[in-house]
Amino acid sequence: MLEPLVWKVEKVKDNNYQGHKMDALVEATQITRCIGSAALTLAYIAHGVMDCFYLDTHLKAWDVAAGTLILREAGGTVIDSKGGVYDIMKPNTIAASNETLARKISKLIADTDLKTQRKRL
């Protein structure tokens, strides 16, 4: 089971699709929280208060820039939500206290996306 996770997802027309992602993340974690501030959440991860953050929404670079820098300087990992290189101009974010945890979240999201797409066929 993963450690406490913070997540935020975008509201879309297909709420069922986002619901599958949230269900998978909630099942895999001990605690979920939604704080409301991406920068503050990233700082909490850097400080060790939280372990991971998943954000799949359209924030602006200034919403995550400072928190991303703080987390990276503290030794944390930031990748995009598909597991690739993080692009601050497209902040679909997985941030974690370490790379192993970030990759676990990325795989969980990818697996859930694949299952959801198969159900639609």
N, C-alpha and C positions, 0 to 999 in steps of 0.2 A: 504494500500500500504506500502511496506517495504521501509526503508530508503536506502540511497546510498549503492550500492553493488559493490564489486570488485570480478571478477572471472577470472579464467583461466582454460581452458579445453584442454585436450590432443587431438591432431589430430589422428584420427583413420580412418580405411577404411570406416566405415559407418558414414560419415559426417552428414547424415540426423538424426541419433540417437543423436549425440551431439547437432545438431541444435535445436532439440525439447527441450532439457534441457536449452539451451541458450535463446530460445524464451520465455519459461516459466519464467525464472529468469528476463529477461528484462521487461516483462509485469508486474511483481510483484514489480518492484523497481522504484524509482524516477530517479536515475542516475546510470550508470554502467561505470566502469573505469578499465583499465588494465595497471598497473604500471610497471610490469616487474620484480619486486623484492618481493618475498614472505616475507622476513624478514622486509623490509620497510613497506609493507602493514600491517603486523601484528602490528608493532609499531604505525602506524597511527591509527589503531583501538584502541589500548591501550590509545592513547592520545586523542581520541574522534573526530578525523578528519573524520573517516569513521566508519560505523556501522558494516559491515560484509564483509567476504571474503570467497569465495568458490573456491577451488582448486581441480581439479580432474585430476591429472597428476602424473608422476613419478619423483618427486623431491627427493633429498637425505636428510637425517636427518639434515645435516649441513645447508641446505637451509632454514629450518624453526625452528631450535632449539632455537636460540636466540630470535626470534620474538615471539615464543610460550611462552617462559618463561616471557618475558616482558608483554605480554598480560595477562597471568594468574595472575601475580603479581599485575596488575592493576585492577583485578576483572573481566576480560573477560572470555569467555568460548571457549574452543577448543574441537570439537568432530570429529569423522571420518565422511566421506560423507554419511554414511548410518545411522548416528545418534548414533553410538556406542561409546565405549571408544576409545579415540585417541591413536594411536600407532605411535610414532615418526619415526619408521623404515618403516612405510607405510603411508607416508603423503598425504592421500586423505582427505582433510581438509575442515571443515566448522569452521570458527572462527568468533565470534561475540562479541559485547559489552556486551551481556547478554545471558543467557541460553534460554530464551523464543524465542528470535530472531533466535538463532542457530537451535532450534527445528523446527521453521517455515520453514527455508530454507531446512532442512533435509526432512521434510514432502513434501514440494514442489518438491524436486528432486525425492523422492520415488514415488510420484503420477505421475510425468512425465515419469519416467522409466516404470511404470506399463501401462500407456496409450500407450507408444511406443511399448511395448512388445505385447499388445493386437492387435495393428494395424498390426503387423507382422504375426499374426496367421491368 
